[in-house]
Amino acid sequence: MPLALCFNPDTTLLLRPIPSSTHLAISSRHPRSWSPISRAAATVSAMAVGSVRVATAQMTSIDDLAANFATCSRLVQEAASAGAKLLCFPESFSFIGANDEDSVKIAEPLDGPIMQQYRSLARESKIWLSLGGFQEKGSEEAHICNTHVVIDDAGNIRSSYRKIHLFDVDVPGGRSYKESSYTEPGKDMVALDSPVGRLGLTVCYDLRFADLYQQLRFQHEAQVLLVPAAFTKITGEAHWEILLRARAIETQCYVMAAAQAGKHNDKRESYGDTLIIDPCGTVVGRLPDRVSTGIAIADIDLSLVDSVRTRMPIAKHRKPFNFWRPASL
């Protein structure tokens, strides 16, 4: 029975190199068969009937706003040419500095010139953008907000989510992180409608807190969960894929996880492994190189979301919060 509940038709994943040492992986459902193709063939043959094409980006951001924007621009053009309606970028897509203070120095409001560039890029390319982990100016000079911004294909900011769970962690075998020392935590969950379904917005470390994703699914009716991230190499190796697949399975949502990858500077290295996962927890989009710059593309089908939820009706079976009472000791 469990196999029938999550059966996906066997289709072919397609791959084409992108210039400037980047890669594009295209999947319609099943990530096992690889073959070189042209852009035109990818657009025609990989697009499943009744589905919508989405993309997740992988990159290695540095402390150069212009260089990062150039990389993002190239990836946007590739995604738009492949027919994607939404492209998701990783956390800190526009800037990663050597020190936390650098992020504070370059932070801008959402109506500032940095975000205006990306709004123009979305409008000119006629594609929705998920920009997860933008350094937004905080309420006072010493702090920023780690803000996930969604821009539509007309260049309008449709919604923004400020990261709730801040990464204050001593990574075993790695460095110590204290995100709260320069970042204000958000307070509100955010979901919004889009051409690819109802989106639930999160950022990176949020991934470890299942309650947020449960709320986005059951209270805010999300169908596609966005997880832009810059996981450390150590924590990524241990937990990245398994956490993403768990969030997909337990919410019966697609999960789109755009990742920072590789060495940003002498102090910081990200795990990479950008993924797109279906509501059954199957990886349907992935770059062949975990640390390369490129885009993973998949055709997602919201009828699969409905089918999985109908056949495994956990929304009906789950207990309300007030059902759970302390046990007697």
TIBANU-920139 format. One line per field, with one value per residue: chain; residue in one letter; residue number from 0; x, y, z of N, C-alpha, C in turn. Coordinates in steps of 0.05 Angstrom, whole numbers. Atoms other than C-alpha are relative to their C-alpha. Last residue first. Example, Ala and Ser with C-alpha at 12.3 -4.5 7.8 and 13.67 -1.06 7.14 Angstrom:
residues 2
chain = c(A; A)
resn = c(S; A)
resi = c(1; 0)
n_px = c(-16; 18)
n_py = c(-24; -24)
n_pz = c(-1; 0)
ca_px = c(273; 246)
ca_py = c(-21; -90)
ca_pz = c(143; 156)
c_px = c(-15; 18)
c_py = c(22; 24)
c_pz = c(14; 0)
***
This chain:
residues 329
chain = c(A; A; A; A; A; A; A; A; A; A; A; A; A; A; A; A; A; A; A; A; A; A; A; A; A; A; A; A; A; A; A; A; A; A; A; A; A; A; A; A; A; A; A; A; A; A; A; A; A; A; A; A; A; A; A; A; A; A; A; A; A; A; A; A; A; A; A; A; A; A; A; A; A; A; A; A; A; A; A; A; A; A; A; A; A; A; A; A; A; A; A; A; A; A; A; A; A; A; A; A; A; A; A; A; A; A; A; A; A; A; A; A; A; A; A; A; A; A; A; A; A; A; A; A; A; A; A; A; A; A; A; A; A; A; A; A; A; A; A; A; A; A; A; A; A; A; A; A; A; A; A; A; A; A; A; A; A; A; A; A; A; A; A; A; A; A; A; A; A; A; A; A; A; A; A; A; A; A; A; A; A; A; A; A; A; A; A; A; A; A; A; A; A; A; A; A; A; A; A; A; A; A; A; A; A; A; A; A; A; A; A; A; A; A; A; A; A; A; A; A; A; A; A; A; A; A; A; A; A; A; A; A; A; A; A; A; A; A; A; A; A; A; A; A; A; A; A; A; A; A; A; A; A; A; A; A; A; A; A; A; A; A; A; A; A; A; A; A; A; A; A; A; A; A; A; A; A; A; A; A; A; A; A; A; A; A; A; A; A; A; A; A; A; A; A; A; A; A; A; A; A; A; A; A; A; A; A; A; A; A; A; A; A; A; A; A; A; A; A; A; A; A; A; A; A; A; A; A; A)
resn = c(L; S; A; P; R; W; F; N; F; P; K; R; H; K; A; I; P; M; R; T; R; V; S; D; V; L; S; L; D; I; D; A; I; A; I; G; T; S; V; R; D; P; L; R; G; V; V; T; G; C; P; D; I; I; L; T; D; G; Y; S; E; R; K; D; N; H; K; G; A; Q; A; A; A; M; V; Y; C; Q; T; E; I; A; R; A; R; L; L; I; E; W; H; A; E; G; T; I; K; T; F; A; A; P; V; L; L; V; Q; A; E; H; Q; F; R; L; Q; Q; Y; L; D; A; F; R; L; D; Y; C; V; T; L; G; L; R; G; V; P; S; D; L; A; V; M; D; K; G; P; E; T; Y; S; S; E; K; Y; S; R; G; G; P; V; D; V; D; F; L; H; I; K; R; Y; S; S; R; I; N; G; A; D; D; I; V; V; H; T; N; C; I; H; A; E; E; S; G; K; E; Q; F; G; G; L; S; L; W; I; K; S; E; R; A; L; S; R; Y; Q; Q; M; I; P; G; D; L; P; E; A; I; K; V; S; D; E; D; N; A; G; I; F; S; F; S; E; P; F; C; L; L; K; A; G; A; S; A; A; E; Q; V; L; R; S; C; T; A; F; N; A; A; L; D; D; I; S; T; M; Q; A; T; A; V; R; V; S; G; V; A; M; A; S; V; T; A; A; A; R; S; I; P; S; W; S; R; P; H; R; S; S; I; A; L; H; T; S; S; P; I; P; R; L; L; L; T; T; D; P; N; F; C; L; A; L; P; M)
resi = c(328; 327; 326; 325; 324; 323; 322; 321; 320; 319; 318; 317; 316; 315; 314; 313; 312; 311; 310; 309; 308; 307; 306; 305; 304; 303; 302; 301; 300; 299; 298; 297; 296; 295; 294; 293; 292; 291; 290; 289; 288; 287; 286; 285; 284; 283; 282; 281; 280; 279; 278; 277; 276; 275; 274; 273; 272; 271; 270; 269; 268; 267; 266; 265; 264; 263; 262; 261; 260; 259; 258; 257; 256; 255; 254; 253; 252; 251; 250; 249; 248; 247; 246; 245; 244; 243; 242; 241; 240; 239; 238; 237; 236; 235; 234; 233; 232; 231; 230; 229; 228; 227; 226; 225; 224; 223; 222; 221; 220; 219; 218; 217; 216; 215; 214; 213; 212; 211; 210; 209; 208; 207; 206; 205; 204; 203; 202; 201; 200; 199; 198; 197; 196; 195; 194; 193; 192; 191; 190; 189; 188; 187; 186; 185; 184; 183; 182; 181; 180; 179; 178; 177; 176; 175; 174; 173; 172; 171; 170; 169; 168; 167; 166; 165; 164; 163; 162; 161; 160; 159; 158; 157; 156; 155; 154; 153; 152; 151; 150; 149; 148; 147; 146; 145; 144; 143; 142; 141; 140; 139; 138; 137; 136; 135; 134; 133; 132; 131; 130; 129; 128; 127; 126; 125; 124; 123; 122; 121; 120; 119; 118; 117; 116; 115; 114; 113; 112; 111; 110; 109; 108; 107; 106; 105; 104; 103; 102; 101; 100; 99; 98; 97; 96; 95; 94; 93; 92; 91; 90; 89; 88; 87; 86; 85; 84; 83; 82; 81; 80; 79; 78; 77; 76; 75; 74; 73; 72; 71; 70; 69; 68; 67; 66; 65; 64; 63; 62; 61; 60; 59; 58; 57; 56; 55; 54; 53; 52; 51; 50; 49; 48; 47; 46; 45; 44; 43; 42; 41; 40; 39; 38; 37; 36; 35; 34; 33; 32; 31; 30; 29; 28; 27; 26; 25; 24; 23; 22; 21; 20; 19; 18; 17; 16; 15; 14; 13; 12; 11; 10; 9; 8; 7; 6; 5; 4; 3; 2; 1; 0)
n_px = c(-25; -1; 5; -23; -1; -23; 4; 10; -20; -5; 14; -17; -7; 24; 13; -10; 12; -11; -5; 26; 15; -13; 2; 27; 5; -13; 19; 16; 28; 16; 28; 19; 27; 14; 28; 19; 20; -2; -10; 11; -23; -18; -24; -25; -18; 7; -16; -18; -28; -6; 14; 29; 10; 29; 19; 26; 20; 11; 2; 28; 5; 27; 14; -16; -24; 6; -14; -29; -18; -27; -23; -22; -22; -20; -21; -25; -5; 11; 19; 19; 18; 17; 20; 19; 19; 17; 19; 19; 20; 14; 29; 14; -6; 12; 28; 3; -9; -29; -8; -29; -17; -26; -20; -25; -16; -28; -4; -23; 7; -3; 14; 27; 17; 3; 18; 27; 10; 4; 25; 22; 23; -2; 5; 28; 2; -22; -28; -17; -27; -7; -27; -2; 13; -9; 7; -18; 7; 13; 7; 9; -1; 24; 22; 27; 17; 25; 24; 2; -16; 15; 16; 18; 17; 24; -1; 0; -21; -21; 0; -28; -8; -19; -20; -27; -20; 8; -8; -24; -1; -27; 0; 25; -4; 11; -19; 2; -12; 15; 6; 11; 17; 7; 27; -6; 19; 15; 13; -17; -24; -22; 12; 17; -6; 17; -8; -10; -23; 1; -26; -1; -24; 2; -1; 27; -1; -11; 18; 24; -7; -3; 27; 13; -13; 11; 24; -6; -10; -26; 4; 10; 29; 17; 29; 11; -9; 14; 28; 2; 3; 29; 8; -18; -25; -11; -25; -12; -5; -24; -4; -7; -28; -7; -27; -11; 18; 7; 29; 9; -2; 22; 25; 1; 4; 27; 17; -5; 11; 29; 5; -6; 22; 22; -7; 2; 28; 1; 4; -24; -1; -19; -21; -22; -28; -15; -30; -13; -28; -13; -20; 12; 27; 22; 24; 0; 4; 23; 25; 6; 10; 27; 19; 0; 21; -4; -8; -13; -11; -19; -27; -17; 8; 29; 13; 29; 12; 29; 14; 24; -3; -13; -26; 3; -20; -14; -23; -16; -13; -29; -7; -28; -6; -4; -11; -21; 6; 21; -12; -16; 16)
n_py = c(13; 1; 26; 12; -9; 10; 29; 3; -5; -28; -10; -13; 17; 8; -24; -6; -24; 1; 28; 15; -9; 11; 30; 7; -9; 20; 22; -3; 5; 8; -6; 22; -6; 25; 2; 9; -21; -16; -27; -12; -8; 23; -4; -2; -19; -2; -22; 8; 1; 27; 4; 2; 25; -3; 21; -11; 21; 3; 27; 10; 19; 11; 7; 17; -14; -28; -19; -5; 23; -10; 2; -12; -7; -11; -16; -2; -23; 8; -21; -5; 23; 5; -21; 3; 21; -10; -19; 15; 14; -16; -3; 16; 28; 9; 5; 22; 26; 5; 20; 0; 7; -11; 1; -11; -12; 0; 23; 1; 14; -20; -26; 5; 19; -10; -23; 11; 12; -22; -13; 11; -4; 18; 27; 6; 13; 15; -5; 5; -11; -5; 2; -17; 11; 28; 17; -5; 14; -16; 16; -12; 19; 8; 9; -6; 22; 0; 5; -21; -23; -19; -16; -15; -19; -8; -26; -24; 2; 19; 24; 8; 28; -4; 21; -10; 15; 2; 25; -4; 15; 3; 5; 12; 16; -9; -14; -28; -4; 12; -20; 12; -17; 15; -2; 20; 22; 3; 25; 23; 1; -17; -23; 5; -18; -23; -16; -26; -7; 8; -10; 3; 6; -5; 23; 10; 29; 3; -13; 16; 25; -5; -4; 26; 15; -11; 14; 28; 6; -11; -18; 15; 6; -21; 4; -2; -24; -23; 1; -8; -29; -7; -5; 15; -12; 14; -8; -25; 0; -18; -20; 7; -4; -5; 7; -10; -22; 0; 0; 27; 13; -11; 11; 28; 3; -8; 23; 22; -7; 3; 29; 11; -7; 17; 27; 0; -2; -18; -26; -12; -29; -6; -19; 6; -8; -9; 3; -17; 3; -27; -6; -7; -11; 19; -12; 4; 27; 14; -15; 1; 27; 3; -15; -29; -9; -27; 0; -25; 3; 22; -10; 21; 14; 0; 25; -2; 26; 0; 23; 5; 20; -12; -13; -29; -18; -15; -16; -10; -24; -3; -18; -1; 11; -21; 8; -19; -27; -11; -5; -24; -24)
n_pz = c(-11; -29; -12; -15; -28; -15; -6; -27; -20; -5; -24; -20; -23; -15; -10; -27; -9; -27; -7; 0; -23; -24; 0; -6; -27; -17; -3; -25; 7; -23; 6; 0; 10; 2; -8; 20; 4; 25; -6; -25; -16; -2; 16; -15; 13; 29; 13; 22; -10; -10; -25; 4; -11; 2; 4; 5; 5; 27; 8; -1; 21; 4; -25; -17; -9; 5; -18; 3; 3; 4; -19; 14; -18; 17; -14; 13; 17; 27; 8; -22; -7; 23; 2; -22; 7; 22; -11; -16; 17; 20; -3; -19; 4; 25; -6; -20; 12; -2; -20; 2; -22; 8; -21; 10; -22; 7; 17; 19; 25; 22; -6; -11; 14; 27; 0; -5; 26; 19; -7; 15; -18; -23; 8; -5; -26; -12; 6; -23; 0; -28; -10; -25; -24; -4; 23; 23; 25; 20; 23; 25; 22; 14; -18; 10; 8; -15; 14; 20; -7; -15; 18; -18; 14; -15; -14; 17; 20; -7; 18; 2; -3; -21; -2; 6; -16; -28; -13; -15; -26; -12; -29; -8; -24; -25; -16; 7; 27; 22; 20; 25; 16; 24; 12; 21; 1; 25; 7; -4; 17; -10; -13; -23; -24; -2; -24; 7; -16; -28; -8; -29; -15; -29; -17; -3; 7; 27; 20; 1; 12; 29; 9; 3; 22; 24; 6; 4; 27; 7; 22; 23; -2; 11; -2; 27; 15; -11; 8; 28; 2; -4; -28; -18; -7; -24; -14; 10; 29; 5; -21; -28; -6; -28; -7; -25; -9; -29; -5; -3; 26; 17; -10; 6; 29; 7; -8; 18; 26; -2; -1; 27; 18; -6; 10; 29; 8; 23; -11; -11; -3; -21; 6; -18; 7; -24; 0; -21; -3; 3; -20; -25; 3; -2; -12; -28; -8; 12; -5; -29; -7; 12; -15; 7; 17; 9; 28; 9; 27; 3; 3; -11; -25; 1; -6; 4; -1; -1; 10; -15; -21; -23; 3; 3; -12; 20; -9; 22; -7; 4; 22; 6; 26; 20; 26; 9; -8; 17; 26; 0; 0)
ca_px = c(66; 3; 15; 10; -47; -45; -114; -106; -60; -111; -100; -80; -126; -163; -100; -65; -109; -62; -98; -129; -65; -23; -72; -79; -4; 2; -50; -3; 45; 117; 162; 234; 295; 362; 403; 477; 540; 577; 583; 540; 555; 500; 450; 384; 311; 259; 283; 227; 197; 126; 105; 160; 231; 272; 344; 407; 465; 510; 550; 573; 644; 663; 726; 776; 723; 660; 682; 632; 557; 498; 434; 364; 315; 247; 201; 136; 84; 55; 70; 103; 134; 163; 190; 223; 254; 285; 310; 342; 375; 409; 426; 497; 532; 497; 515; 589; 591; 551; 481; 471; 396; 335; 278; 214; 154; 104; 31; 19; -51; -37; -60; -45; 14; 48; 34; 65; 125; 136; 125; 181; 236; 302; 287; 282; 358; 356; 300; 224; 167; 106; 82; 13; 19; 65; 31; 35; -7; 24; 47; 84; 95; 106; 155; 222; 287; 333; 403; 472; 486; 428; 467; 518; 559; 617; 666; 674; 688; 622; 584; 576; 506; 467; 431; 369; 299; 247; 275; 237; 187; 171; 112; 92; 148; 131; 177; 123; 143; 130; 181; 185; 231; 262; 291; 348; 335; 393; 423; 472; 438; 369; 302; 337; 363; 349; 406; 369; 362; 317; 304; 247; 239; 179; 197; 184; 258; 254; 208; 248; 313; 282; 261; 330; 362; 311; 331; 401; 378; 335; 260; 271; 313; 389; 444; 516; 547; 506; 528; 601; 594; 583; 654; 683; 624; 569; 527; 469; 447; 452; 403; 395; 358; 291; 268; 194; 157; 212; 209; 281; 297; 271; 316; 378; 364; 355; 420; 459; 428; 443; 517; 520; 485; 537; 594; 562; 549; 620; 633; 622; 564; 577; 517; 460; 394; 326; 279; 205; 164; 90; 51; -13; 23; 96; 149; 212; 203; 190; 234; 291; 290; 295; 353; 392; 402; 454; 426; 416; 368; 356; 322; 248; 194; 201; 273; 320; 392; 429; 502; 551; 624; 616; 567; 511; 516; 451; 418; 351; 315; 270; 202; 177; 107; 108; 80; 71; 7; 18; 85; 53; 0)
ca_py = c(230; 247; 261; 333; 344; 339; 348; 424; 424; 391; 318; 295; 246; 292; 328; 260; 238; 189; 174; 243; 280; 240; 253; 328; 338; 296; 341; 398; 373; 397; 398; 400; 443; 444; 506; 520; 536; 472; 447; 384; 366; 327; 382; 356; 354; 300; 276; 232; 251; 232; 305; 316; 341; 394; 397; 441; 401; 456; 446; 516; 540; 600; 627; 631; 657; 634; 562; 514; 515; 559; 520; 526; 478; 470; 425; 397; 386; 325; 360; 300; 274; 340; 360; 292; 297; 364; 338; 277; 318; 368; 327; 301; 326; 392; 401; 393; 433; 490; 500; 564; 558; 576; 530; 541; 497; 484; 465; 512; 513; 566; 529; 456; 465; 528; 506; 438; 472; 517; 458; 419; 463; 440; 472; 541; 539; 555; 604; 594; 614; 572; 578; 564; 536; 545; 609; 639; 644; 666; 639; 676; 660; 720; 737; 749; 748; 809; 794; 819; 781; 734; 699; 674; 620; 580; 546; 473; 405; 406; 468; 517; 543; 608; 602; 645; 615; 665; 687; 748; 732; 778; 781; 799; 847; 870; 859; 840; 767; 766; 778; 736; 761; 719; 766; 757; 821; 866; 891; 942; 1003; 994; 969; 924; 937; 877; 829; 782; 709; 678; 712; 673; 699; 697; 701; 750; 759; 835; 838; 789; 825; 892; 867; 840; 907; 942; 896; 924; 996; 1002; 989; 927; 967; 960; 920; 930; 948; 897; 841; 862; 860; 785; 776; 747; 771; 735; 778; 776; 704; 706; 647; 609; 630; 602; 608; 607; 600; 557; 552; 531; 600; 631; 585; 600; 675; 674; 635; 687; 744; 710; 703; 776; 797; 759; 794; 862; 852; 828; 794; 725; 680; 609; 586; 536; 556; 522; 517; 508; 481; 473; 408; 391; 354; 342; 389; 348; 339; 409; 453; 402; 391; 466; 473; 417; 350; 308; 246; 225; 173; 169; 232; 213; 266; 315; 332; 383; 393; 455; 466; 523; 528; 592; 562; 516; 440; 402; 347; 312; 268; 217; 193; 134; 150; 166; 118; 149; 117; 55; 42; 52; 0)
ca_pz = c(738; 698; 625; 602; 553; 478; 448; 454; 393; 349; 331; 261; 226; 178; 155; 152; 94; 60; -5; -11; 9; -40; -96; -82; -81; -144; -176; -160; -213; -210; -271; -247; -257; -220; -234; -236; -197; -177; -105; -104; -176; -212; -195; -166; -184; -171; -102; -75; -7; -27; -34; -86; -73; -110; -87; -85; -58; -29; 36; 49; 67; 108; 140; 83; 35; 0; -5; -36; -44; -25; -31; -62; -30; -63; -24; -54; -1; 34; 101; 136; 72; 46; 114; 121; 53; 71; 138; 106; 51; 97; 159; 167; 105; 111; 184; 168; 103; 135; 108; 67; 54; 14; 37; -2; 14; -42; -27; 31; 62; 116; 178; 159; 112; 138; 209; 198; 166; 227; 275; 240; 267; 237; 170; 202; 201; 126; 111; 107; 60; 45; -27; -53; -124; -184; -211; -141; -78; -12; 55; 110; 184; 229; 284; 251; 290; 288; 263; 285; 349; 335; 281; 331; 296; 324; 278; 259; 289; 324; 301; 359; 344; 345; 278; 284; 279; 255; 188; 162; 108; 49; 1; -70; -86; -156; -215; -265; -262; -187; -131; -68; -12; 43; 95; 144; 182; 200; 265; 290; 260; 290; 263; 215; 145; 99; 84; 36; 57; 6; -60; -92; -162; -209; -283; -339; -354; -356; -296; -254; -270; -255; -186; -176; -190; -145; -89; -90; -102; -39; -32; 10; 59; 53; 87; 62; 129; 169; 124; 132; 207; 204; 177; 113; 72; 36; -11; -61; -54; 22; 28; -37; -101; -123; -195; -212; -278; -310; -386; -400; -427; -362; -321; -363; -362; -287; -278; -317; -278; -212; -231; -252; -188; -148; -184; -173; -98; -85; -17; -46; -64; -86; -126; -131; -161; -157; -216; -229; -288; -283; -295; -330; -386; -368; -394; -406; -480; -504; -460; -456; -531; -544; -495; -528; -494; -459; -423; -351; -323; -248; -223; -236; -242; -300; -286; -314; -289; -311; -298; -291; -312; -352; -403; -381; -390; -407; -367; -372; -323; -355; -333; -292; -267; -192; -140; -71; -46; -86; -52; 17; 0)
c_px = c(-6; 25; 2; -8; 24; 1; 22; -8; -11; 19; 5; -17; 16; 7; -25; -13; 8; -10; 12; 5; -27; -16; 12; -3; -28; -3; 12; -21; -16; -29; -16; -28; -17; -29; -11; -29; -18; -21; 3; 10; -10; 25; 18; 23; 25; 17; -6; 14; 20; 28; 3; -14; -30; -12; -28; -19; -28; -22; -10; -1; -28; -2; -25; -14; 16; 24; -6; 11; 29; 19; 24; 23; 24; 22; 21; 19; 25; 1; -14; -20; -20; -21; -19; -22; -20; -21; -19; -21; -21; -21; -16; -31; -16; 5; -14; -29; -5; 7; 30; 10; 30; 19; 27; 20; 27; 15; 30; 0; 22; -2; 0; -15; -28; -18; -4; -20; -28; -12; -6; -27; -26; -25; -1; -6; -29; -5; 18; 29; 15; 29; 2; 27; 3; -13; 8; -9; 19; -5; -13; -6; -12; 6; -23; -21; -27; -17; -24; -27; -2; 16; -15; -16; -19; -15; -25; 1; 2; 20; 23; 0; 31; 10; 21; 21; 28; 22; -6; 6; 26; -4; 29; -2; -27; 7; -11; 19; -4; 13; -15; -9; -9; -21; -2; -26; 8; -23; -14; -11; 16; 26; 21; -11; -20; 7; -17; 6; 13; 25; 3; 29; -5; 27; -3; -1; -27; 0; 10; -19; -24; 6; -1; -29; -14; 12; -13; -24; 8; 10; 27; -5; -8; -29; -15; -31; -14; 7; -16; -29; -3; -5; -30; -8; 17; 27; 6; 27; 16; 9; 26; 2; 5; 30; 7; 29; 10; -17; -8; -30; -10; 0; -23; -27; -2; -5; -30; -19; 3; -13; -30; -6; 4; -24; -23; 5; -3; -28; 1; -6; 25; 3; 19; 23; 19; 29; 11; 30; 11; 29; 10; 19; -12; -27; -23; -25; -2; -5; -24; -27; -8; -12; -28; -21; 4; -22; 5; 7; 10; 14; 21; 30; 23; -12; -30; -13; -30; -10; -30; -14; -25; 0; 10; 27; -8; 20; 13; 22; 19; 10; 30; 5; 30; 5; 1; 12; 19; -6; -21; 12; 17)
c_py = c(-13; -15; 2; -26; -13; 13; -10; -29; -5; 4; 30; 12; 13; -15; -6; 26; 9; 25; -4; -29; -15; 7; -11; -30; -9; 7; -23; -21; 1; -1; -11; 10; -25; 7; -28; 0; -9; 23; 18; 29; 16; 6; -24; 5; 3; 20; 0; 25; -9; -2; -28; -7; 0; -28; 10; -23; 11; -21; -4; -27; -12; -18; -16; -10; -19; 18; 29; 21; 9; -23; 16; 4; 10; 13; 8; 18; -5; 24; -7; 22; 7; -22; -4; 21; -5; -21; 10; 18; -14; -16; 12; 0; -18; -29; -10; -7; -23; -27; -2; -19; 5; -3; 9; 1; 8; 15; -3; -26; 0; -13; 19; 26; 1; -18; 11; 23; -12; -11; 22; 14; -7; 2; -20; -30; -6; -14; -19; 8; -7; 8; 5; -5; 19; -12; -30; -17; 8; -17; 17; -22; 13; -21; -13; -11; 9; -24; 1; -2; 23; 25; 22; 19; 13; 22; 5; 25; 24; -3; -18; -26; -2; -28; 8; -21; 8; -12; 0; -25; 5; -14; -2; -6; -10; -19; 11; 17; 28; 7; -13; 23; -15; 16; -15; -6; -19; -20; 1; -27; -26; -7; 18; 25; -6; 16; 26; 16; 26; 7; -4; 7; -3; -8; 8; -26; -13; -29; -5; 10; -18; -25; 5; 2; -27; -14; 10; -16; -29; -10; 13; 18; -14; -7; 24; -2; 3; 25; 24; -1; 9; 29; 8; 2; -18; 12; -20; 7; 24; 0; 15; 24; -7; 2; 8; -10; 12; 25; 0; -2; -29; -14; 10; -12; -30; -4; 6; -23; -22; 6; -5; -30; -11; 6; -19; -27; -3; 0; 21; 28; 9; 30; 3; 19; -9; 5; 9; -6; 20; -3; 29; 7; 6; 14; -19; 11; -5; -26; -16; 13; -1; -27; -4; 14; 29; 8; 29; -1; 26; -1; -21; 7; -16; -15; 3; -27; 3; -29; 4; -24; -4; -19; 11; 12; 29; 19; 15; 19; 8; 27; 5; 19; 3; -14; 24; -8; 21; 29; 12; 6; 25)
c_pz = c(26; 9; 30; 12; 14; 27; 18; 7; 29; 23; 3; 22; 22; 26; 16; 11; 28; 14; 27; 9; 3; 25; 25; 3; 9; 29; 16; 3; 25; -8; 23; -7; 2; -8; -3; 10; -23; 1; -25; 4; 23; 16; 2; -20; 17; -14; -30; -11; -21; 12; 12; 26; -2; 7; -5; -9; -2; -1; -29; -14; 3; -24; -4; 25; 18; 6; -9; 19; -1; 0; -9; 20; -16; 17; -21; 17; -17; -19; -26; -7; 21; 7; -23; 0; 21; -8; -22; 12; 17; -15; -23; -4; 19; -5; -25; 6; 20; -12; 1; 22; -7; 24; -11; 23; -11; 22; -8; -16; -21; -28; -24; 7; 10; -17; -28; 0; 3; -26; -20; 5; -15; 18; 23; -6; 8; 26; 16; -9; 26; 3; 31; 13; 24; 25; 4; -23; -22; -25; -21; -20; -25; -21; -15; 20; -10; -9; 18; -16; -20; 9; 15; -17; 21; -16; 15; 16; -19; -22; 9; -15; -1; 9; 21; 8; -8; 17; 30; 17; 13; 27; 10; 30; 10; 23; 26; 17; -11; -27; -23; -18; -25; -15; -26; -14; -22; 4; -28; -9; 2; -15; 13; 12; 22; 25; 0; 25; -10; 15; 30; 8; 30; 12; 29; 15; 2; -10; -29; -22; -3; -15; -30; -9; -5; -25; -26; -8; -4; -27; -9; -24; -26; 5; -10; 0; -27; -17; 10; -10; -29; -4; 1; 29; 18; 5; 22; 13; -9; -29; -7; 19; 30; 3; 28; 3; 26; 6; 29; 6; 1; -28; -17; 9; -8; -30; -6; 6; -20; -27; 1; -1; -28; -17; 6; -11; -31; -11; -22; 10; 14; 2; 24; -8; 21; -8; 27; 0; 20; 6; -4; 22; 27; -3; 0; 14; 29; 13; -9; 4; 29; 7; -11; 17; -7; -19; -9; -30; -11; -27; -6; -5; 12; 23; -2; 6; -3; 1; 3; -12; 18; 24; 27; -3; -6; 13; -24; 10; -21; 9; 1; -24; -6; -27; -19; -27; -12; 6; -19; -28; 0)
***
